[in-house]
Amino acid sequence: MASRTAVKLMLALVLGLPILLAVLGWVMGLLTAMGDAAAANVLRHIHTGASVLWLVSVVGLVVVLAIETLDTDSNEPRQE
């Protein structure tokens, strides 16, 4: 079942990327306070890319779970 692998991957991204985003935000603030605007700007771009990746993974997770739910018949027992 390739869909189980996709669900696991997207779930890991959905749960893991907010932690990365929080750390990037904290480091951006630290670098800005230290006066290193160039490095903070680079991290801002990385933060934006990670945010887009998180949104794509949330949408992908919903789509994969919807496909998996529609694929299974409610009358049949679920196979693991």
VOMAR-792711 format. One record per residue: residue in one letter; x, z, y of N, C-alpha, C, O in turn. Coordinates in steps of 0.2 Angstrom, whole numbers, plus 5000, padded with zeros to 4 digits. Layout:
BEGIN
aXZYXZYXZYXZY
...
***
This chain:
BEGIN
m500450004994500050005000500450005006500750055008
a500549945009500949945016500549985021500950005026
s499949995021499550025026499750095027499850125032
r499950125021500150195021500850205025500950255028
t501250155023501950155027501850145034502150185038
a501350105036501250095043500950155047501150175052
v500450185043500150245046500750305047500750335052
k501150315042501650365042502150345048502350395052
l502350285049502750265054502450275061502750305066
m501850255062501550265068501350335070501350355076
l501150375065501050445066501650475068501650525073
a502250465065502850485067503050475075503250515078
l502850405077503050385083502550425088502750445094
v501850425086501450465091501550535092501450565097
l501850565087502050635087502750655090502850705093
g503150605089503850615091504050595098504450625102
l503650535100503850515107503650555113504050555118
p503150595112503050645118503550695119503750715125
i503850715114504450755114505050725118505350755122
l505150665116505650625119505550615126505950615131
l504850595128504650585135504750655139504950655145
a504650715136504750775140505450785141505650805147
v505850775136506550785137506850735142507250755147
l506650675142506850625147506650645154507050635159
g506050665155505850695161506250745164506350755170
w506350795160506750855162507450835164507750855169
v507750785160508450765162508450725168508950725172
m507950685169507850645175507850695181508150685186
g507450745181507350795186508050825187508250845193
l508350845182509050875183509550835186509950855191
l509550765184510050725187509850705195510250705199
t509250705196509050695203509250755207509450745213
a509150815205509350875208510050875209510350905214
m510450855205511150855205511450795210512050795211
g510950755212511150695216511350635213511650585216
d511250625206511450565203510850525202510550515197
a510750485207510150445207510150385203509650365200
a510750355202510850295198510650315190510350275187
a510950375188510850395181510050405180509750395175
a509750445185509050455185508650395185508150395181
n508850345188508450285188508550245181508050215179
v509150245178509150225171508750255167508350225163
l508750325167508250365163507550355164507150355160
r507350335171506650315172506450255169505850255167
h506950205168506750145165506650155157506250125154
i507050195154507050215147506350255146506050245141
h506250295151505550335150504950285150504550295147
t505050235155504450195155504350155149503850145146
g504950135146504950095139504650135134504250115130
a504850205134504650245128503850265129503550265124
s503650265135502950275137502550215134502050225131
v502750155135502450095133502450095125501950075122
l503050115122503050115115502550165112502250155107
w502450225116502050275113501250245114500950255109
l501150215119500450185120500250135115499750135112
v500750095113500750045108500650075101500250055097
s500950125100500950155093500250195093500050195087
v500050225098499350255098498850205096498350215092
v498850145100498350095098498450065091497950055088
g499050055089499150035082498950085077498650055072
l499050145078498850195073498050195073497750195067
v497750185078496950185078496750125074496250125070
v497050065076496850005072497050005065496549985061
v497550035063497750035056497250085052497050065047
l497150135055496650185052495950155052495550165047
a495750115057495050085057495050035051494550025048
i495549995051495649945045495549975038495249955034
e495950035038495950065031495350095030495050095024
t494950125035494350155034493750095032493350105027
l493850045035493349985034493449955027493049925024
d494149955025494349925019494049965013493949935008
t493950035013493750075008492950075007492650075013
d492750065001492050075001491850145000492150184996
s491250165004491150235004490850254997490750314996
n490650214993490350234986490850244981490750274976
e491450214982491950214977492450274979492550294984
p492650314973493150364975493750344977494050284976
r494050374982494650354985495250364981495350414977
q495650304980496250304976496850324980496950304986
e497250374977497850394981498450364979499050374981
***
